[in-house]
Amino acid sequence: MSVPRATEADGRRVEKSVRRVTDADGRRVAPWQLVLRYVLLIAVLALTVGPFLWQLSTSLKGPHEDIFSSPPSFLPGDPTLHNYGRVADTIPVWDYAYNSLKVAAANVITNCVGAALAGYALARMRYRGRRAATLAFILAMLVPVEGLIIAQFTTMRELGLNNTLIGVLLPGSISAINVLLMRNAFLNLPLEVEEAAFVDGANVWQRFLRIALPSVKGTLAVVAIFAFMGAWDDFLWPLIVLSDPDKFTLTIGLNYLHGTFANDERLVAAGTIIAVAPLIALFACLQRYFFRGVGEGAVKG
C-alpha cells in the first residue's frame, strides 16, 4: 500500500496557514498591524512600568554609585538593602505604614459592605425615589474633592474627630463610584434566579447574601482595590485633618523624608517602594477576581 506524498502546493497552503495571524474574533491581522500593536504595547509598558522599575533600581544602589550618570545605568552595580534600613532610621516609617494600613483596611470593609448594600437596593428593590437616589450618586461623582474639603473639615471638627484616624476614614467610607459599580453588577445578574428563590420562601437578606453577593465577587474585588488605593495614597485630606505626628499616615510621613533628604534620591526611592509594595501585594491576591469584572452571572449551563 503506497502512502500519498504531500505536494508542493499542500506545503505552501500549510505554510500560509501557519503564517496567518488572527485576532480574538477570528479576523485576519495584517503583519504591519501586528507590529504596530506590539510597538504601542511596549511604549505604554515603558511609560507605566518604567518609572517604577527606575525607582526600584535607585533604591537598591549603594552610596558610591552615581545615579545621575550619563548614559544612565539602569541596573545597580552593587545591590543593597541598606537604603530601606536608613528610611526606617530616619522616620518611623513602620508606624506610619501601620496607621495607613488601619485606615485602608477599614476603608475596604466599609466600602465593600456599604456599596454592596446600597448597590443592591438601587438595582433590585422597588421604592419611591430610587431614580433620584441613583442620580444623587452620579452627581456626587461630579463634585471635585477640593470643593468639599472645608465642609468635611468643619463636620469633623463639630463631631470632635479632628486629629483622629476615624476622621481620616469617615469621608471616604462609602464612595459613590463604588455604589454605582455594585449597582451595575447586580443589574447584570439574571432576575429569574432571585424570583425562583422568592417563590421558595427566601427573604430579601437571604437573596442578597446567598445568591446576589456570591455572584459579584469580581466587582467586590474591584471595589476593594479602589478603596484600598484611595485610602492608602490619599495625601491632602490626612494632611489637613491630622496634626499629631504619632497619627500620621505613610504619605504624610514620606513627605517629611522628601523635605529632610531632598538630595538623597536613594532614600526617596526606597520610601516610594515601601509605599507601593502593599498595593502590588493586594492586586496580586485579588487579580483573579479583578479581571472577572462585572460581567459574571449567577447561572451557568
Disulfide bonds with the S-S distance in Angstrom:
none
